Structures are given as structure tokens and as C-alpha cells.
Amino acid sequence: MTGMRSVPRPARDDRRPQPRARRIRVLHVITRMVVGGAQENTLLTATRLDAARYDVTLASGPTTGPEGTLEPRIPGDLRFVRVPELVRDPHPIKDPVALARLYGLMRTGRFDIVHTHTTKAGLLGRIAAACARVPVVVHTPHGHAFHNYLGARGSTALQAVERLLAVRTARVICLTEAERDDHLKLRIGPPDKFCVVHSGVDLERFRAAGGSPERTRRALGLPPNAPLVGCVARLVPVKGVHHLLDAVPAVRAAVPGAMVVFVGDGPLRAGLEATAAARHLDGGVRFLGLRDDVAELLPLFDVVVLPSLNEGMGRAAVEALAAGRPVVGSRISGIQNVVTDGETGLLVPPADPAALADAIVRCLRDPELRRKFGERARQSVSGYGIDAMVEQIDRLYAALLTGRGGTCSDEPSISLG
């Protein structure tokens, strides 16, 4: 109508409280929380993600075995769910029950992301996530189980299953470039299905470890001047610790008084101790068992050995290098990306006690070589810090949730509205 004035609308009051963004719900699934690199990685990821943006739940099967447990380190504000039937070995009754429990947890939890860890939890967890229609599924194998675990038939079957699951997995996170390349060679999935995120290590803790090596030797009952060879590992077959024990006589013959010190525990310990006694190696081998002071022990060792048959990354190698220790390791996927042969240590063929002994002896006999390796070691692992790992995972989550893909590169962080 004519003669009427339009009345301007009141300006929007931008001071009104805005709806609070919903935190991103993430479920981490792992078979057990024993003392090990995969479990350390999982716990660090679950606890270091920004709590203001992420609502995190950790699900695990029962933590059993002589390797020790990380469960006391799970903080009280992290939601922890026990799945009793989620066991490491295949089980015709428990596996379907575990699958059903995980499906129920995912349906009721309405998770935006399910992130599975290790082989067994990765199999059941990703099947449950597909059935529960979880928007984003991520898997970290922590070193694949295609070799030295299941035998020829089992490895072939696992590869076939992993190819099927890769179709429903948004990203597979490999700890090293070599691990990613192994997946590609076996045609588990196309290149854009994989990305590399190094497992985070508290580098400063290992770089700054001080104390008195002499006092620590006395406290442990170690000879004051003996050359010491350290091995920090679970005492299980895949860690190749029996090959290191086989190398001890040759090491002792070439370097009298040298001692190999095993730090860790596992089902092989009793057998290793019996073998050492039968070979009269009592003066050349010590088993320290589980320790929570590895950072303080590493400076004692003239050289650290990783005789593994299979590794995702070789967390113990990163820790040793951060402590400035030269490393002798197997030339296998994972370790060869961490230890540079002839620069920060020496690499030898796996399952070869003679080659292992030769490399150890070379390091023990040459203090200048050890010094050069140690100087280069600390800087060589600068990209393996905890913050770097969590930032890359955060970016990947953000990219996948917004449908932009995600390559573990620089992507903006987000929250859900």
C-alpha cells in the first residue's frame, strides 16, 4: 500500500549464545593393552587428541600374557570398554560374540570414526563398523601379519580378507614407507588407500635421560666395565630374540667379557634362560624382565640390537636412536626406514646369527664408529615425536569426515555441529 514506510528489521544480536559444536565421537579398538609398540601408539592417540573436540572411547579385549599391561596408564577420564571375547588367537565361539559386542557398542555409541588397531581387532572391528554403518573407518595394522605369523596358507587367507576389508576402510595408516610398500606389493588396496604416520615416541625423555651409568650398573648387578649389548623387546618368536641368543658365543669369543642384556618379558623367557644355562652363557646374558625405566637403561648399552623378523616400525629402535645409541637391526620392513645402514647403525639379514654377531662385534671393537653413529642418531628420529603423530591423525580425521579424502598432510581441524 502507498504511504506506508518499511520498518527495518532489528539487527541480529550476534551476542546470543551459539549452539555448541558436538564433539567428534571416536572409538579405538585393539585386542589387548599389553606392553608393546602398538598399544603405546593406541594409548597415545586416544589420550592426546584434543578433548575439546574429540569424545574418545577405547575398547580392548582382556590383557593377558607375561608381556605386562598398560591398563594402569589409561586415564580415568578416558572411557574404557572391555570386550571379554576379543582375544588374540582365532576362536570359533568367542569371535562371533566379540563381533556382536562391537557391533552393539558402535550402534549405541553412534561413533563418527572407528579406528582399529592390529590384525585381529582390525578384522572384527571393521566388519562390525561396516554393519553398524559407521561413517569413517580407519585401520592401523602396526606392522602387517603377512609374514612370520600365520604360515603360508594363513598369510594367503589374511591377504584375501584384507583386500575385501580395504574396500570399506577409508584409510590404512602404515607406520613406515616400507610397510606401505609391502601392502601395495601384495595389492591389498590402491595407493590412495594408504598413508604413513610414524608412531609417536617421547623423544625428549630418551634424549634427556641422565643419571649415573656406573650407579645403575651396580644397582642391576652388571659388571662395571663389561661391553653391554641391549635388546629391548617382547620375548616372542617374531622379535627374533632367539637368534640374538644364538649369536652370543661368537660375540663373546671376539669381545671377551661382552654381555647381552634382554629387557622385556614374554612366553619365550623360560626357554631362553634354559638355553643360556645349557650353553654356559650365564656370564654373557642377563634377563632384566619388564622395566619402566628403559630411558635410563639405554645409556648403559654400547649398542642396541633389534633382531626382529617383522616390525611395523621398530619403536625400540627409535628410542635407542633418540638416546644416541647405535642400532644393529634386521634389514626388514620398518626397521630399514628407521635405521640408516652405515649412518646410524648396521643392518643385517633377518634370522642370521652369524651376521648379527659380526655387526655387533664391529660396533663393540670400534668406539669411533659408535660415536659417529650416536651423533647422527639423535637427529635422525626428529620426525617421530608424539605431537607430530597426533597432528597428522587429527588432520586425517578432519579430511575424511568432510569428504576431502585425506593423505595425512596439512588439513584443517574441524568439529561437528
N, C-alpha and C positions, 0 to 999 in steps of 0.2 A: 504494500500500500504506500501511496505517496505521503510525504510529510512525516514519515517515521524515521527515526535515526537508528542506525545499527549500534548496538551496545557491544563494545569489545568484550571478549571472554576474559575472565581473570587469568592472569599468567599462572602457569603450572608451578606449584610450590615444590621446587626441587629439594627442599629440606625434608620432605616427607620420607620416612624410612622406606628403603627399597627392600624387596624380597631378598632374603639371604640365599646365596647360591648353595645348592646342595653339594655336599662333598662327594667326590668320586668314590664309589664303593669298589674295593679291590680285594680279591680272595687269592692268597698264595697257598698252593697245595704242594706238599712234599711228603715223601714216605716216612721219614724219621728224622729227628733232630739230634743225631749223633755228632760227635766232634769230627768235623770234616769241612773241606772247602765249599762244597755245595750248600751245606747247612749254614756256614758262616755267611756266604753270599746272600742266601734267602733271608736270614735274620736281619742283616744289614739293610737290605732293600725294604723289608717290611717296616723297620723301625725308623729309617732315615727319610722316608718320603714325608713331604710337608703335611703335618697333621691338620693344618687349617684347610687343606684342600682334599685330603685323602682320608677315607674311612677304611682302615685296613683290617682284614681278618686273616689269621694264619691257621691252616688246617694241617694236621700231621697224624700219621699212624703212630703206633706205640714205639717209643725209643728204647730199643733193646740192643744188647751186644756189648762186648768189652771195650769198644772204642770210646766210651764216655758219652755224656749228654750235654747239650747246650740249653736244655729247657730251663735251668735256673736263671739263664740270662734273658729269658723272654720277659719284657717289662709288664707290669701289672695293667697298664693302660692299653696293651695290645690284645685284642680279642683272639683267644686261642681255642680252637676246636679240636678235640680228639676224635679221630675216626679209628676205632679199635681194630677193624678188619683190614685196614690199609697196611698190608705187610709187604716186605721187600720181594720175597720169592712168590712165584705164581702159586695160587691156591684155588682149587675148583669151587670151594664153598665161600671162602672169605671175599674173593674178588667180586662176585656179583653183589654181595651185601655192601661192600665198600663203594661200589659204583652207585648203588641205590642211595646210600647215605650222602654221597657227594652231590648227587642229583637233587635230593631234598634240600640240602644246605644251599645250593645255588638257586633253587626256586624260591625259597623263603627269604634268602638274603638279597635277592634282586641286584646282583652284582653287575657293575658296568664292565669290569675286567676280571677275567680269571687268568692267573699266571701260574703255570705248573712248573715243577722243578724235578729233575731226574727222570729216569726211564719209566718206572712203574707208576708213579704219581702222574707222569705225563700222559701215559696211556689211558688210565681210568679217568683222570681229571678232564682230559679233553673230550672224551666220549660223553661224560656227564654234562660238560659245558655245552656241547652241541645239542644234546637232548633238551637241556634247560634253556636253549636259545640265548645264551649269554652274548651280548653284542661284540665283545672283543676278547679273543683268546690268544695268549702269548705263552710260549714254552721255552724254557732254558734247559737243555739236556745236561749241562755241566760236564761235558765230555760224553760223547756218544758211547753206547754199549755195543757197537757193531763188531768190535774185535776183543778177543781175550776175555770174554764173559760167558757167552752162551753156546759156544761151539759153532760149527759150520751151519747146521740146519737152523739152529736158533737164531743166528745172525741173519740168515736169509729171510726167515719169517719176520724178524723185527724190522728189517728194511722195508718189507712189503707193507707192514702195518703203519710204519712211519710215513710212507708215501701217501697212504689213504688219509691219515690224520693231518698231514701238512695242508691238504686242501681246505680243511676247516680251521686252520691255525693262521691268525693274522700275521704273526712274525715268530720266527725261531731265533732266539738270541744265542749266538755262539760266543765263547769266551776268548777265542783267538781266531786269527785268519785261517790257520791250518785246520781248525775244527770245522769252520765254514766250508773250506775247500773239500774236506772229506765228505760232507753232506752233498755237495754239488757233484762230486765224482760218482757218488752212489745214486744220483738222480732222485734224491729224497724230495726235492722241490726245485722250482726255478730260482735264479739268483735273487730276485727281488723279494723272495720269501724270507731271506736270512739277513741278519745284521750282526755286527761284532760289538760287544760291550765287555771290556775286561772286568774280571771280578775285582771288587774293591778291597784294598788292603790298607790298614792303618800304617802308612809308610813312616810317619814321624815317630811312631812308637818304636819301630825297628831301627830307624836311623839314630835315634837319641838314646837307645839303651846303653846305660853306663855300668857303674858298679866296678867291682874288683874281680877280674877273671881268676886271680890267684885264690881269693877267698871263696869264690863259687866252686872252683875245683876242689878245695879242701872240704867244703860242705857236702859235695857229692861223692867224695872219696875217690876222685880221679887223680892219677899221677900228676905231680906238679909240672913236669917238663915233657910229658909224652905228646907227640903229634896226635891231634884229635881229628877224626873224621866223623861228621854228624850226619844223621839221617832222620828227618822229621817226617813221619808217615804213619798212617794206619797200617797195622801189621796184617795185611791181607794179600792174597796172591797177586792181584793186579798192580800192586805197588812195587813188585819185583824185589822185595827185601831179601828173599832167599838167594837171589843172585848176588847181592852185596855180601851176604854172609859167605857165599862160596868164594868171593874174591879176597877175603881176609887173609888166608895163608900167604898168598902171593904178595899182598901189601906188606905184611909183617916180615916176610923174607927180605924184601927190598928196603924197607924202612923199619929197622928193629925198634920195638917199643911203641909203634903206632897202635892206636886203639880206635875202633869203630863204636860210636855211641848211638844207639837207637832211641829216639824219643817218640813215644806213642804206644798204643796197645792194639790188640786185635786177636782174632782166633788163631793166628799163626804163632803167637808168642811162645807158648809152651813148647811147640815143636822146634822153634828156632833156638831156644835156650838149651833144649836137649841135644840138638845137633852141635851147638858150640861146645858143650861139655864133652861130647863124644870125640870131638876133634881136638880137645885140649886147647881150646881158644879162650879159656876163662880170662886170661890176662890181656886178650886182644879185643874183647867185646863186652859192652855194658848195655843193659836194658834199663832205661830210666822210667819207662811206663808213661802214663798220661801226665802232662805238665801244663800249668797255666802260666809259666814264665819263659816261654820259648824265646821271646825277645831278649831276655837276659842270658839265655844259654847260647844263642848263636855266636856271640863274640868269642866263645871258647874254642870254636872249631876253626881249624886251619882250612878246611874245605868242607862243603856241604854236598851230599850226594842224593840224587833222585833217580833210582834205578827203575822207574815205573815202566810198565808195559802199555799203559793207556792213561792219558791225562787230558782233561779239558783245557787246563791252563798250567797247572803246577803252582798252586798258591804258595807252597813251601819254598819254591824257587824264587818267587817274587820277594818273599820275606827275607830270605837269605841274601839276595842281592841288595835289598834295601839296607841290610845290616853291614854291607860292604864285604860279604863273604863270596869267594869264588865258588862256582857250582859245577859239579860234574853230573851230567844228566843223560838220560836216554834220548836218542835222536828220534823222537816221536811227535805226533801231532800235539800241539800245546806247548811242550817244553821248548821245542825249537823256535817258537815265537818269543819266548821269554829270555832264554839263554843264547847269547851270540857266540858261536863256536870260535875260540881263539881271541875273543874280545872280553867277555865277562866270565868265561868258563870253558869247559870242554864237553863236547857231545860224543857219545859212543853208541854203537848199535845196541838195541834192547836185548835182554836175555843173554848177554855176553860177559860172563865174569872176568875173563882174561882181559878184554878191552877195558872193562871197568877198573880193574886193578892197575893197568898201565896208566890210565888217565889220572887216577888218584896218586900214584907214585910220582908221576911227573909234577903234579902240583906240590906234593909234600917236599920233594927234593929241590924245588926252585922257589925260594922266598920272593925273589924279584918278580917272577911270573904271578905269584899270588897277590903281590902288592898292586901290580898293574891291573889285574882282573878286578880287585877290590875297589880301586879308584874309579873304574868305569862302571862298576856295578850299580852304585847308588843312583846315578843319574839315568841309567838305562831303564829304570822302572818308574819314572816320574809320571807316566800316564796311567798308573794302576791304582790311583787313590780312591778312597770311598766316595768323596764328593763328585768326582768325575763320573763314576759309575751311576750314582743316583740321578745326577743331572741328565745323563743320556737316557736312562729309563723313563724319567719324567717326560722328556721331550717325545720319546716314542709313544708313550701312553696318550699324550695330548694329540699327536698327529693321527693316531689310529682312531681315537674317539671322534675326531672331527672329519674323518673320512679322507684325510690328505695323504694316506699311505704311511710313510714313516721309515726313515733309514737310520735312526739313531743319530741324526745330525741336528743342527740347531733348529728347533721348532719352538714356538711359543707355548708357555704353560697355560692351562685352562682350568676352569671349574664348571660344574654342570648347574644350570639354572633350574 
